[in-house]
């Protein structure tokens, strides 16, 4: 449906929510009227939030389209209120311009604002450099590691040094693979009680320190994906004070869950970056408050049911997030940090990191928005997820809010 | 004794420890003095002088003894030298080489050049992960017809040889009107004859 009138809606304008009003959404814009016969939705005081921007999208297509496709991913974005995102697929390294052109072509069919990270090494193998100059010319907004540790430090140096010619930012998920050593969960009292192999915090901080030192040496901007512990934030803060151009995000689930969930032995809680302690979770929240953390990321990583319907340690790590992120995080986030900072962390800041124009609501302008009933709890069910996956740690749990509908790219979708 | 060696400083070591007259024919990535002499002679022949001329050297500066000898020789003779190459193939610490200009954008580097020296790209640089491919090198730093559209009409094109045609230098440029590469070869014979002649003349400090 292209046009819609939202009645009794509170739009987020100029940093705050306005009083209940009527919004005419016509041909992708917030208009001052609508053609006769345009359907009306009584929003019952719901919030009209600028559409979100998702860092960490992996839609698996083309090499693993048996799991998930771009079409599935776009459906998830539409349901969750995302107008754009930063794409990096661990299964599909964008390491040459032909692969970039192919994925850009697929993406263009859907009209969303999706930016792409190129791989700085061929196949994420950290053996051969990719043609970063050509990839940058062809439109990648930065270079990533595919969430795989680049343990060869000299290669890391050469990649960042060569890539510095492009001026693009390097994105890393910092986790030292040799210290991870088959670990799947945070190395803490829960892991030790359960007898599970843990990943110590130093697996992250050592990786971060190594990259920060390289960034300082080579004067290359870097971004850390899915920072999970407080010690990392201290390192980032110190490096920033020293003039290193460093940004970071925290994964949405790391703000909601900690390693106490391990007692459930639920394979849906098996994610690449482990849920750490409650103290770490609180440190991440404080990082959002202080501004050390730039954005909240989604890391939407579909996993087939057959790969999750096994015991925890045999499950494939990964979680989908797009459909449930906003109703899960909005209340705690806006109550603790205020609505303006919440919108910034979920929409404008991640878009800025990807070099994409922000979504904002202003009468007469293009409008992409998500309509949220913030005091309307909803239980997460498998049917809420696009595609054939439902690998969410929140499955079966009650979310404090619910999405009424979204208006993205000129289309109203009732959720 | 004419010495070419992979180790920096070997000619000096021999000179310090022998009564023989030593000619450095290239030591590591340090110096290649006779190449610089023949390059300077070629430019002087074509342009009349080095004084005030702009010379741009493009390529693997980090591993190039030709670039190092030329930057000292040419700046001494009054030329302005610009060095340009991929960030993995240029030195990072250039404080002691402050008489030259470092430029990462090859189009800017060649814009005001009176002479452009393209350096040979060793294939080993790809194996060592210093570059992704010959293809991207050519597209980014290769001396091509398109690149020369950014340069002066009468710019000289030089190369120490042997050329990787289609990599650092396109054939149409290497064999074209701007090229003085064959003059470099001819002058190389003359310069080296002169060096040997003068040194064999018994003047130990020549």
Interface residues (C-beta under 8 A of the other chain):
Chain A: X122 X127 X128 X129 X130 X131 X132 X133 X134 X154 X155 X158 X159 X161 X162 X164 X165
Chain B: X86 X87 X88 X104 X126 X129 X130 X131 X132 X133 X135 X136 X139 X140
